[in-house]
Amino acid sequence: MVLREEYDLLCVGAGIMSATLALLVKHLKPDLNVLIVERLGKVGQESSAAWNNAGTGHSALCELNYTPENEDGAVDIRKAINICTQFEISKQYWSYLVAEGLIKDPKTFITPVPHHSWVKGEENANYLENRFKAFKEHFMFNSIEFTREVEKMKEWFPLMMHNRTEDEVMAASRIDRGTEMNYGALTEKLFAILKDEYDTEVLFHTEVEDIDPDHDEEWLVKMKNLETGKKNTIDAEHVFIGAGGGSLLLLQKVEIEEKDGYGGFPVSGEWLVCKNQDIINQHNAKVYSKAGIGDPPMSVPHLDTRYINGKRELLFGPFAGFSPKFLKEGSYLDLFKSINFDNIPSMWGVFWHNLPLTKYLLEQVAMSFDDRMESLRQFVKDAKNEDWEIVIAGQRVQTIKKDEFEGGSLEFGTQLVSSKDGRITCLLGASPGASTSVKIMLDVIEKAFPELMASEQGKDKLNEMVPFYNKEVTKELFDQELARVIKDLNL
Ligand SMILES: Cc1cc2nc3c(=O)[nH]c(=O)nc-3n(C[C@H](O)[C@H](O)[C@H](O)COP(=O)(O)OP(=O)(O)OC[C@H]3O[C@@H](n4cnc5c(N)ncnc54)[C@H](O)[C@@H]3O)c2cc1C
């Protein structure tokens, strides 16, 4: 690959975020020079890889952490509306790529799978019913169904209803239009379009080691070829740090004041994966339950139908674990390298004010295979040890931020950190993650290339690709666009 001395945009990391950003930028201005630098030998091998994440198209149809209960018992659906809109923006963009003939077979990355919430106990059942009532009144969720009847649940997810007794109080809801995603396959497709249509390539086996200001208007990106050990520098007018778990360590080296106080806490994950095809075939759903009191949102257990490399799978989890690595293919020194004078108060504040979280993580780490199977038996009563095995999921780095009152706060969402002039942007955090990649990357473009968004040509292009972006979404617009996307993506 012949490298230029200077690029308009350099993206660190070849996951779904950089792929999305680079492609969106190319649609808006095809003559911008873009380079993607990746430390591994292939694209989409870390969090974006299918086995490393849960593959849920997060649109708040089943995840109860997006619909908190107010003190008066009413359910607040504002977050759910926001997440749902963002996922629709992603689907609109992917359907645009299909309509343009740039992606031929959407089935390889997106499959319709109904989304359910399922809870046990009277109090939780009442909450779920209140959530159902609030959802029923909003056009984004009005196709929701709710039941307390075991017979209905048997129709929805029969595997989970084997051997249930009459005295078990349960409730469930269902929205049919849920999706199962293979973000790894999608990432590969986006990079293939970049290469074939825009001659934009990924520089593999190359790690970005540092990013320094160069003159007033550029960044000097220092990198090392991990195969040959050779070091190199490239000038870039704009840099996006989309290095997943590796983003924090790089951000800490960039001389901008906005990075101050950020820290990270790595959480590894494990799935129980079903090996018995008969059992896999008995479940066609994503079923999310409720996190325990004091447990973080990422701890919500779910039993998911997945489609990975053309094969139907069944996964339960994720179980949290601890590893000081920030990337699955990272170093055991990552966590220690990330601690400095700047973020010690935030890190300590988070530890001190989140003791239940520390307890939760310690309990998770201490769980044996049998303990994990017992958790699964809350969902599938007659699950047998021999039908399931452990598979390691991706690493998450939970973002820690300065907090005036508590020293530091733990952020479960995604954080975009950028310099004032938007010439360098960095994405931290992993939730709701890949589902909202298009909206997040449009936010990056708004900071880095506002002129592309403001021009009449840019506005028209955005309206064609993502009709919900920066618009009030009315019922009429929602229904019309949903129907179009369902058709284009073969859902
Ligand atoms: C257990 C788990 C479950 C999840 N479930 C879901 C889900 O159900 N739905 C959902 O939408 N999202 C989910 N997510 C989040 C989602 O996977 C991520 O938000 C998304 O994949 C992040 O993409 P990325 O491109 O930022 O990072 P990644 O895919 O991790 O890519 C970053 C790339 O940067 C490279 N890199 C790192 N450092 C450097 C460097 N210094 N130089 C060069 N290259 C570098 C890495 O090798 C990697 O290829 C989940 C994540 C986890 C861990």
The ligand as an SDF file (V2000), in Angstrom:
LIG
                    3D

 53 58  0  0  0  0  0  0  0  0999 V2000
  -19.7370   -8.1530   25.8030 C   0  0  0  0  0  0  0  0  0  0  0  0
  -20.2060   -7.0580   24.8780 C   0  0  0  0  0  0  0  0  0  0  0  0
  -21.5290   -7.0570   24.4320 C   0  0  0  0  0  0  0  0  0  0  0  0
  -21.9660   -6.0420   23.5610 C   0  0  0  0  0  0  0  0  0  0  0  0
  -23.2350   -6.1100   23.0650 N   0  0  0  0  0  0  0  0  0  0  0  0
  -23.6630   -5.1970   22.1720 C   0  0  0  0  0  0  0  0  0  0  0  0
  -24.9470   -5.3190   21.5830 C   0  0  0  0  0  0  0  0  0  0  0  0
  -25.6790   -6.2690   21.8420 O   0  0  0  0  0  0  0  0  0  0  0  0
  -25.3370   -4.3590   20.7040 N   0  0  0  0  0  0  0  0  0  0  0  0
  -24.5510   -3.2950   20.3950 C   0  0  0  0  0  0  0  0  0  0  0  0
  -24.9810   -2.4620   19.6240 O   0  0  0  0  0  0  0  0  0  0  0  0
  -23.3080   -3.1490   20.9370 N   0  0  0  0  0  0  0  0  0  0  0  0
  -22.8540   -4.0820   21.7990 C   0  0  0  0  0  0  0  0  0  0  0  0
  -21.5950   -3.9790   22.3430 N   0  0  0  0  0  0  0  0  0  0  0  0
  -20.7900   -2.7860   22.0260 C   0  0  0  0  0  0  0  0  0  0  0  0
  -20.1560   -2.8640   20.6420 C   0  0  0  0  0  0  0  0  0  0  0  0
  -19.5600   -4.1090   20.4500 O   0  0  0  0  0  0  0  0  0  0  0  0
  -19.1360   -1.7430   20.5140 C   0  0  0  0  0  0  0  0  0  0  0  0
  -19.7370   -0.5070   20.8420 O   0  0  0  0  0  0  0  0  0  0  0  0
  -18.5590   -1.5920   19.1230 C   0  0  0  0  0  0  0  0  0  0  0  0
  -18.1920   -2.8220   18.5690 O   0  0  0  0  0  0  0  0  0  0  0  0
  -17.3530   -0.6630   19.1990 C   0  0  0  0  0  0  0  0  0  0  0  0
  -16.7880   -0.5370   17.9260 O   0  0  0  0  0  0  0  0  0  0  0  0
  -15.4000    0.2060   17.7530 P   0  0  0  0  0  0  0  0  0  0  0  0
  -15.1640    0.3240   16.3230 O   0  0  0  0  0  0  0  0  0  0  0  0
  -15.4190    1.4640   18.5690 O   0  0  0  0  0  0  0  0  0  0  0  0
  -14.3420   -0.7280   18.5110 O   0  0  0  0  0  0  0  0  0  0  0  0
  -13.7040   -2.1320   18.1210 P   0  0  0  0  0  0  0  0  0  0  0  0
  -14.5860   -2.9790   17.3160 O   0  0  0  0  0  0  0  0  0  0  0  0
  -13.1810   -2.7070   19.4000 O   0  0  0  0  0  0  0  0  0  0  0  0
  -12.5010   -1.7150   17.1740 O   0  0  0  0  0  0  0  0  0  0  0  0
  -11.3900   -0.9990   17.6620 C   0  0  0  0  0  0  0  0  0  0  0  0
  -10.1880   -1.3890   16.8160 C   0  0  0  0  0  0  0  0  0  0  0  0
   -9.1040   -0.5480   17.1650 O   0  0  0  0  0  0  0  0  0  0  0  0
   -7.8990   -1.3160   17.1120 C   0  0  0  0  0  0  0  0  0  0  0  0
   -6.9090   -0.6110   17.9120 N   0  0  0  0  0  0  0  0  0  0  0  0
   -6.8990   -0.4240   19.2540 C   0  0  0  0  0  0  0  0  0  0  0  0
   -5.8520    0.3390   19.6130 N   0  0  0  0  0  0  0  0  0  0  0  0
   -5.1780    0.6390   18.4680 C   0  0  0  0  0  0  0  0  0  0  0  0
   -4.0060    1.4120   18.1880 C   0  0  0  0  0  0  0  0  0  0  0  0
   -3.3270    2.0460   19.1530 N   0  0  0  0  0  0  0  0  0  0  0  0
   -3.5800    1.4860   16.8950 N   0  0  0  0  0  0  0  0  0  0  0  0
   -4.2520    0.8670   15.8960 C   0  0  0  0  0  0  0  0  0  0  0  0
   -5.3730    0.1290   16.1120 N   0  0  0  0  0  0  0  0  0  0  0  0
   -5.8300    0.0350   17.3800 C   0  0  0  0  0  0  0  0  0  0  0  0
   -8.3470   -2.6590   17.6790 C   0  0  0  0  0  0  0  0  0  0  0  0
   -7.4570   -3.7000   17.3040 O   0  0  0  0  0  0  0  0  0  0  0  0
   -9.7230   -2.8160   17.0610 C   0  0  0  0  0  0  0  0  0  0  0  0
   -9.6990   -3.5040   15.8320 O   0  0  0  0  0  0  0  0  0  0  0  0
  -21.1000   -4.9850   23.1800 C   0  0  0  0  0  0  0  0  0  0  0  0
  -19.7640   -4.9920   23.6200 C   0  0  0  0  0  0  0  0  0  0  0  0
  -19.3170   -6.0200   24.4450 C   0  0  0  0  0  0  0  0  0  0  0  0
  -17.8740   -6.0360   24.8560 C   0  0  0  0  0  0  0  0  0  0  0  0
  1  2  1  0
  2  3  1  0
  2 52  2  0
  3  4  2  0
  4  5  1  0
  4 50  1  0
  5  6  2  0
  6  7  1  0
  6 13  1  0
  7  8  2  0
  7  9  1  0
  9 10  1  0
 10 11  2  0
 10 12  1  0
 12 13  2  0
 13 14  1  0
 14 15  1  0
 14 50  1  0
 15 16  1  0
 16 17  1  0
 16 18  1  0
 18 19  1  0
 18 20  1  0
 20 21  1  0
 20 22  1  0
 22 23  1  0
 23 24  1  0
 24 25  2  0
 24 26  1  0
 24 27  1  0
 27 28  1  0
 28 29  2  0
 28 30  1  0
 28 31  1  0
 31 32  1  0
 32 33  1  0
 33 34  1  0
 33 48  1  0
 34 35  1  0
 35 36  1  0
 35 46  1  0
 36 37  1  0
 36 45  1  0
 37 38  2  0
 38 39  1  0
 39 40  1  0
 39 45  2  0
 40 41  1  0
 40 42  2  0
 42 43  1  0
 43 44  2  0
 44 45  1  0
 46 47  1  0
 46 48  1  0
 48 49  1  0
 50 51  2  0
 51 52  1  0
 52 53  1  0
M  END
$$$$
